[in-house]
Amino acid sequence: MSTATAAQPTTPTYAAYARPLWQRLLLTRSAAMVLLLVLAYVYAYNQVQFFDGKLTIYFLLMDMAPILLMALPMTLIIITGEIDLSVASTLGLSAVVTGLLVHDHGWSVPAAAAVALVVGALAGGLNGMLVAYVGLPSLAVTIGTLALYRGVAVGLIGTKAVSGLPQAWRDLANHHVGTTSYPLIVIPIVVLTILFAVLLHFTPFGRGVYEIGLNAETAHFSGIDVRRSKLLLYVLSGVVAAFAGVFYLLRFDSANTDTGTGLELQVIAAVLLGGVSIFGGRGDLVGVLAGVLLIGVLSSALRLQQTGSDVIEIIIGSLLILSVISTQLLERIRALRVRARRTHGSAPAPEVGDESRKVMS
């Protein structure tokens, strides 16, 4: 009597989790960005004259603070496969509203800032309604509201600038953390970073954000309220941009119709440089923060070396293009590896990419 040996069932192994922990933590796009940031900082600190000065890190963080703030919700929006080009106009409008209420109407700074945050929420809500509920393309919508919000600011103050805010609040915006060289704005940046990181990486809402970016229709049928999620993200984007606008106003004691112009492109460039896919479904906040700070370090070091702003923009733009190209190359290599396994008859593991791209329920 012959006996047949039954094949033991195998448990599916997810590709991202089949690797050792150290590989999952270190062999990632975010880790590469952190490494590039460290190398750039060490090089600039040792080779660029005056970069090691106490005020360098202060002004670097002050200059990058609005971009750091707006990059947080922008990361989540782009992961869903959408975009928000109106953040800088929302920043400018909020700065104008705050300045007018304080300077022309005698409001206190906290009260005026609260109104500015409401304005930011309404601006983001309009974007979200048009994108999520009306179904319009986010690129077209936010290009339109970019001009709309900037036009509202022009209607409010014309060609003049608003200034003359209370000195105590201006000093607070430019204050240091204790005796360190870090500006006080670092504290709200850290707090918001933690909140957005928890929201994205440790909540069902964050898992839904990734699912929406991978396939919005599938996410809908799996029980995710796609429209409400997108609306909330745009509202958050508007509120954070408004907060950045209040900071911008207090730092420079000035707001006009050009306040924040061009910042939206820097925000999006930093997010993409940090490894977030423009097609959605991939990315994390660690890489984005490293990307923002890398841009800040490079810009600061190049300015200290008397490099022109046009050359700096060319270098940053080239880095962004290389970043996108490298992302696509890695995607193709991954796809070829999966195809090769299938060709050789082995049962491929369910493909998840990195752990921030797909989420196991």
N, C-alpha and C positions, 0 to 999 in steps of 0.2 A: 504494500500500500504506500503510495507516494504521498508525500506531504508538500503542500505549497507554502512557501514563505510569504506571508502577507506583508506588503510594503507598509512601513510605518507612515502614518500621515505626518506631513510636515506643516509646521505653523508658518504662515506667511510672515516674512520679515520685511519691514519697511526700510527702504534704502537709507534714509537719513539716520535711522536709529540702529542700523546694522554696524555702523562704524563705532570705534571706541569713543568714549566721552571726550577725550582730549582732542580728537580730530573734529568732532562736532562743534567744539568750542573754538578751536584755533584755526582750522582749515575752512574758514568762511570768509565771505566778502567783507563782513563787518570787522573781523580781526585784521584783514589786510588793510582796511582803511585806518584802523587804530595804529597799526604798525607804520603806515605812511605818515600819519600825523606825528608820531613820536620821532621818526627819522627827520622829518622836515623841521620840527622844533629844535631838536638837538643840533642839527646842522646850522640853523639860523642863530641859535644861541652862541655857538662857538665861532662862527665864521662871519656873521654880519655885524658890523660895527653898530653899537648902541642898542642892539636887540636885547642884550642882557640887562638893560636898564630897568629900574623898578616900575616905571610908568608904561613900559611897552605892553605888558600883559593887561594893565588897566585899560589903556586905550583900545587894545585889540578886542577885549571883551565888550567894551562900551560900543564899539563900532559894529560888532557882530550881534549884539543883543537883540535888535529887532528881527534879524534873520533867524537867530536861534529860536525865538519865540514863535514866529510864523511858520517855521519849518515843522513844528510839532504836529499841528493839525493837518498841514499840507501832506505830511507823510501818510497819514491815514486816508486822506482823500485820494492820493495817487495810487495807493494800494488797492482801492476799490475800482481803479481804472478811470477815474475822473481827474479833473484839474481845476484849480482856482487861480485865475490870473488877476483877480480884482483885489487881492489882499493889500497891495500897496496903496491903492486908491481908498480902501476902507481905512487904512492907517492914516492917510492924509485927511480924510473927511473927519475922522474922530479927533484928530489933533486940532483941526479948525473949530469944531463944535466946542471942544473943551476950552480953547483959547477965547472964543467969543463969549461964552457963558461967564468965564472968570473975569476977563478984561472989560467987556462992554456991559455986562449985566450984574456984576458984583457977586456972582456965586462963589461958594467955597470950592476949592480944588477937588475934594472928595465927591461933592454933589455933582459937579460938572463931569468928573471922570465916570461917575455912575451912569449919567445920561449918555456919555460917549460909548460905554459898554453896551447900553441898550441899542444905540444906533448901529454898533457893530453887529449885534445879534440880528437886528432887522435886515441889515445888508446881507449877512450870510443867509438868513432865512429866505430872502428873495431869490438868491442863487439856488438854494436847495429846492425851493418849490418849483422853479422853472426846470431844473435838471431832473429831480426825482419824480415829481408828480405830473408835470407837463410833458416830460420826456425829451426835452431839447438837449442837444450836445453841450456838454459843459464847456468846451473850448469856445464855442460861439457865444454862449450865455455870459461867461465871465469876461470875454473881450468886450461885450456890450456894457456890462455893469462896471468894468474898469473905466470906461469913458463916462458912464452915467454918474458914478459917485464922485469922480473928479469934477464933472460939470456942476454937481450940487455944491461942492466946495467953492467953486468959482462964483456961483450965484450967491453964496453966503458972504464972502469977503471981497469979491472982485479981484483987483490986482494988488491990494494992500496985504501987509503981513500983520499977524497978531503977535504981540509980545508984552512984556511987562508983568509977568506972573510973579506971585509972592516969592521973595528970595529964599525963604525957609524951604519951600517945596523944590525950588531949583537946586538948592544945596543938597537936599535929600536924594534927588535923582542922580547927582554926581558924587555921592558920598562913597567912602570905602567901607568894607566889612572890617570893623575894628581897626587894627593897625596894619592889616595886610594890604597887598596891592590889588586886591580883587574889588571890583565895584559892587555896590549894594544890590544892583539889579540881578546879580548872580543868584541871590536867594530865591526870588520868584521863578527864575529860570529853572533852578534845580527842583523846586516844588512842582512846577508844571510838568517837567520832564518825568518825574516819578509818577505823577497822576496819569499822564498819557501812556507811559510804559506799562503801568498796571492795566489800564483800559485796553491796550492793544494786545498784550501778551498773556494776560492772566484772567480774562473775563470772557463769557460767551459772546458779548458784543464784539470783542476783538477778533475772536475766531470767525465771527460772521463777516467782519471786514475782509479777511483773507478770502473767504468763500465767495463773497461778492466779486472780488477782483478776479478770481479764477473762472467763475461762471455765474453771472447774476441770476440766470433763469434757474439753474440747479439750486442755488442758494434760496431762491423764493420757494421752490417746491419742497425744500428741506425744512421750511418753517421760519426762515429769516425774513423779517420785514425789511426788504431792500430799500424801499422808498423812505421809510422813517429813519433808517440808519444813515442814508446819504444826507437827508435833511439835517439831522443832528450834527453830522460832521461839518457841514457848511456853516451852521450856526456857531459851532465851536471855533471854526476858522475866523469868522467875523468878530467874535468876542476877543480872541487872542490878538488879532490884528488891531482892534481898537485899543486894547491894553498897551500894545507896542506903540500906538500913536500917542497915547498919553505920556508914555516915557519919552518918546522922541521930542514932544513939545517941551516937557520939563527940562530935558537935558540941554536943548539949544535955546530955550526961551523964545521960540519963534515957530510960527506955523503959517504957511502960505499955500497957494494952489499947487505948488510943485513939491510939497513935502512928501518924501518917500518915493518919488518917481523912480522907476527902474528897479526897486527892491524885489518886485515879484519875480523877475528873471533870476536874480541872485538866489532867492529862496528855492525856486524850482531846480536851478543848477546844483545847489548844495544837496537837495534831496536825491536827485538822480546820481550825483557823484557818490552819495552814500550807499548806493546799491539798490535803491527802490526801482522796480521795473516800471517804466512808463506805460506798459500794457496791463499793469495791475497784478495782484496776487503774490507779490514778493517784496520783501524789505523788512527792515527793523529800525528802531530808533538809535541803536548804538552806532550803526554805520552812518546814519544821517548826521548825528551830532559830530562824529569824527570828520565827516565831509565838510560841515560848516566851519569847524575850527581849522581844518586844513586850508580852506580858502582864506580864512583870516590870517593864519600864519604866513602863507605865501604872499598875500597882499601886503602885509606889514613889513616883511623882510625885503620885498622888492621896492617898496616905497623908501625904505631906509637906504637902499642902494641907488636912490635917485632914478629908478625906473619909471618911465612914463605910464600914465594910466591906460593908454592904448595897448602897450605891450603887456601890461598886467591882464587886461581883458582877453588878449589873444592867448596867453598862457592858460588862464582859467578855462576859456572856451575849449582849448585843445585837450585839457584834462577831462573835461566833460565828454567830449567826443570819444576819447580813448576809453573812458569808463563805460559808455554805452556799447561800444564795439566789443570790449572784453566781456561784458555781460552776455551779449548775443553769442559770442564764440563759446563761452562756457555752456550755454543752453544747447548749442548744436553738438558739442562734444558729449554732453550728457545723453542727448537723444541718440547719437550714433552708438554709444555704449549699450543702451537699452536695445537698440535694433540688432546689434551684434549678438547679444545674449539670446534674443529670440531666434535669430538665424541659426545658431548652434544648437537649438532645441532645448535649451534650459528654460525653466520657468522663471521668468523675471520677477523680481520683487515689485510689489506695487510702488509705482514711482511717486515720490513726494518732493523731490528736490531737497532743499534744506528745510529745517524744522520750522522756520518762520514762514514757509510758503504755504504748506498745507497742514491741517490740524486734524489729529485723530480724535474722533468723538469718544 
